[in-house]
């Protein structure tokens, strides 16, 4: 690697109201506080940001607010599987191509719906991500204890969903990046 990666990027809390809606003014205060503190970026909707417990509309609003405040990047687990999809979404946002952004964001949400919500486990996101990565030949499906990989029936669902996602991504003109490595 020619260039070292270095920065202070705190995982951002997701401020909520007592009705579990996004507290937009608190988001603005928190980001301003961090910027004044000299951080180099923020990491939204991770574990610290309670992403898995938030409704999709709250997640979407959090993304919108951080973009409005100057955010222009992302840390996306799904990019492990479909890097070109996420890079294309990022580029569309830089180009302010709202039609393309909507099209690509819709597919990103389909990835989440079809791979991260299988079963009723707190670890479904990670099981789906690792399971799909294993089907693409990128890594094994094993998770660190105490978690366990999906069983055969769940992996069959992941496999079928993965094929549909790959087909949809190809229709978006992003083919060639979802090949199997095995």
N, C-alpha and C positions, 0 to 999 in steps of 0.2 A: 504494500500500500504506500503510495507516494506521499500522501498527506495524512497527518494524524487527525483523528476526530476528537475535538475537545470543546467543551462548553458546560455551562450550568443550566440545566433544563428541568425545572421542578415539575412533578406530576401535579396538575391543577386540581384542586377540590372542585366539586360541582355544587355551587350554592343553590339551595332549594328553599322554597316557601313552605309554610306548614301544610299546604295542599299538594306538596311534591311536584310543583311546577318550578321551572327555572327562575331563580331570583336574578334577573338581568342586571339590576343596579349593583348587586353584590359581585356578579361576574366582572363588571367593569371596574369596581373598586379593587378587587383582588388582582386582576391583570395589571392595573395601573401601579399597585403596590409592588408587584414583582418587577415591572419594567423599571420603576424608580430604584429598586434594589439592585439593578444591573444584570439580571439574568439574561441569557442569550436566547431563550425560547421557553415555551411551555408545552407540556405533554397533556393533552386533554383526553378525557373519557377512558382512562386506564383504571386500574384497581383503586387507586386513591380517589379517582373521580367517580367511583361507584357505577361505572358504565353498565355492568350487567344487571344492575337493579333499577335502571332508569327506563322509563317508557321511551319508545322510539321518537315521539314528537319532542321530548325533552332533549334527547341526544341531538336531534336535528337542529333544534334551537341553539344548543350549546355550540355546535359547529358554526352556525350562522353568526352568532355573536363574536366568536373568536376571529372569524374571517373579517367581519366588519371592523374589528379592532386592529387589523393588520396581519393576522395569522395567514401564512401562505405555505403551509407544509402539512405533513401528516405522518403519524406513526401508526401503520395499519397492519394488523396481524394477517389479514387476507392477502397482503402483498407477498407473503411467503409463497402463496399458491399462484397468484395472478398478478405479477409485478407490472405488466404492461397496462392492465386495467387501471390500477391505482396511479401509475405515472401519467396515463392519458387523462385521468380525472384531474390530477394536479395541473397538468399543462392547460387543460380547458379552463381551469379557474384562473390561471395566469393570463390566458388570452381573453378572459371574460366572455367566453363562448357559453352562454347560459343554456342554450338548447342542448349542446353536447354535454355540459355538466349534468343536466337533469337526466339525460339518457344514461350516462355512465354511473351516476349516483344510484339510479334505479337498479342497475346491475349489481352494484356493491351491496345494496340492501338485499337483493336476491341471494347473494353469496351468504350473507348473514342468516337469512331465513332458512336456506336449504342445507347449510352445513353446521351452523352453530346451535341449532335448537332441536337436535335429535335427542329424544329421551327427556327425562325429568331430573337431570343431574345438575348440581351447581357447577360441574366441570364440563358441561356439554360443549361449550365454546372450544375449549382446548382439545377435547376428545375429537370433535369434528375437524378442527384444524389439523391436528396430527394425523388423524385417520385419512383425510384427503391427501395430505402431503405424502403419506406412505403409499397410497394408491398411485400417486404420480412418480413414485420411486425416489423421492427427495430425502426421506428419512424413515425410520421405523415408527410404528404407531404407539410405542411405549411411552408412558407418562411416569414422572417421578412419583413415588409413593407419597401419600396414600391413594392417589388416583390410579385408575386402571383404564386401559384402552377399551374402545367399544368392542362388543361381542360381534359374532358373525352376522347376525340379523341386522344390527345397526350399521355395520360396515357395508352391507348390501344396499341399504338406503343411501348411505353416503356415496357409494359407487354410482348408483343411478342418478342421484342429484348432481354429482360431479360431471357426468356426461352431459346432462342438460345445461349446466352452467357453461361448460366448454363450448357447446353448440351456440349458446346465446352470445358468448364473448366473440366467437368467430363472426357472427352476424354483425357485430359492432366494428368489424374490420381490425380486430386485435388478435388474429390467429397466429399460430406458431409459437406461442409462449406457454402453452399448457401441455406440451408433449410429455410423455412418460420417459423417465430416465432409467427405467429398468429394462 
